[in-house]
């Protein structure tokens, strides 16, 4: 019983402290990013049907991301942000599609300094999967959900819109295997806090 009481007290104190902060404001947080890095999961050769044209790769840390969530002021210069998003690297052709997708949940704490903010936190990638279709169809490859770290530096172009850089450190473990894929990436993000 004492353990339950000892856990309730700090939680109650934290909630009381947050409720007494007069400048706490919750805002909508949005961002989109272009990311590079990670292990190569597949190499796809593209042709016009007769001749080899070029090749593209699917990498575990790439490529496009979109996120939505909330941001709350904890103090005058510290904010907490939580977002859920979609991240994908894809190659498509007339006869086949190959893609690696996942749903990142990011929780970061930021320190604001004028137009700059610096932050870091945890990222949890839900349902990472590698899928093929068409002429390249093979059984889908599933990965375990993954936990990693994320760090970000942003510069606010206006009061609400920013450009920034994000580093993600994460590994994806294949389901029922000891093999993993490095999903580390560095990316350019554009976003807004509304």
N, C-alpha and C positions, 0 to 999 in steps of 0.2 A: 504494500500500500504506500509506503514512503516513496518508492520510485515514481509512482503516478503523481503524487503531490509534488515531488521535486521537478517533474517535467512540466506540470501545469503552471507552477509559479513563474518560471522564466517566460513561458509563452504568454501568460496573462500580463506580465510586466511589459513585454515587447508590444503587445496589442494596445495596452494602455498608453505607452509612450508614443506609438504611431498615431493613435487617435487624438492625442493632445497637440500634435504638430499642426500649427495653424496654416502653414504654407504648403502642406501636402496637397498635391494636385495630381490627378490621374489623367494621362493623355494617351491618345492612340499612337502607336509606333508602327511604322512601315519601313521596309527596306527591300532593295533588290541588289543582287551582286553578281559579279563575274569572277570566278575562282579558278586557280591553276594549281596543279600538284597532285601528289599521290601516286600509288602504284598503277601501272597499266593493267587493266583487267581484260582488254580485248583490243585487237587490231583488225580493222575492217577495211577491205580493199574495195574501192569504188571503180566501176567501169561503166561505159556507155552500152554495154551488151556485147561489144566486140573487142574492145581494147582496154587495157588497164589504164585508168586515169590518175588516181591518187589513193592515198590511204589516210584513214583517220583512226584515232585511238579513243577508247573509253577509259578514263582515268578515275581512280577512286576518290580523288579530292575535287574533281571538277563538276560542273561548269557554271550553270545558271542557278540562282536561288531567288526566292520570293518569300517574305516573312511578314506577319502581322501580329500585333500584340499590344501590350500596355506598358507604360512607363510611369513611375510614381516618384515624387521628390521625397527623399528621406531626411535631408537637411537642405540648407541653402545651396550647397555645392555637390551633394551626393544624390544620385538617382539610381533606382532599381528598375531594370527592364526585363520583361519576360515576353518571348515571341515564339510562335510556332510557324514553321515554314515548309517549303518544298524545294528540294535541290535535285538537279538532274544533269546528267551528261548523256547525250543521245546522238546516234548516227542513223539517218533515214535515207532510204533509197526507194526506187520503184518496186523492187521485189523483196525488200527486207527492212526491218527496224531492229536496232540494238540500243538498249538504254540501261543506265544504272540510276536508280532513284532512291531517295530517302526523305524522311520528314524530321528536320532538326527542331528540337525544342531548346532554345537558348535562354539562360538566366544570367544576366550580367549586372555588375555594379559599376557605375561611371562616376568619375570625379570631373566636374566641370570647371574650366578655367578660361573665362572669356569666351571666344568663339571656338576654343578647343575643348575636347573631352577625351578622357582616357579611361578604358574600362577592361574588365575581364570577368570570367566566370566559367560556368560549366555548360556543356552542350550534350544533349542526349538525342541520338539519331534513332528514330523509330522505323522499323520495317525496311531496312536497306535491302534492295533486291536488284539483281541483274537479270534482264529479260531479253529474249530474242523472239522474232516472229518472221514470217515469210519464208524465203528460201534458206535462211540461216537458223530456222527454228530449232531450238534444243531445249531440254528441260531447264526451267528457271533455276537460278542459283540464289539461295537464300542466305542471309547473314543474320547473326544475332543482333539485337539492339545494341548500340554502342554508346559509351560515355567517353567524353573527351573534354578538352579545355579550349576556350576561345578568348582571344584578346583583340581589342579594337581601339583605333585612334580615329577620331572624327573631327572635321572642321566644318562649322556651321556657316554656310554661304549666306543664309538669312536667319531670322529668328527661329524658323521651323524646319529648314531643309539643310542637309549636310552631305558631304562627300567624305569617305574614309577608307581606311585599310583594315582588313580583318585577317587574323591568323587563326587557323583551326588545327589542333593537334588531336588526332583520333585514329584508332585502328578498328577495322571491321573484321570480326571473326566469322569464318564460315560456320554454318550450323553443323553441329556434331563433328567438329574437326578442331585440330590444334593449329591449323593454318590460318593466317590473317593477312589482310591487305592494308597497307599504309594509306590512310585517307587524309593525311596532312595537306593543308592548302594555304595559300595566301590569296587574298582577293581584294577587289575594289568594290566598295558598297556605296550606293546612293540611297538616301532615305529621308524620312520626315518624322517629326514628332508634332502631332496636331492636337 
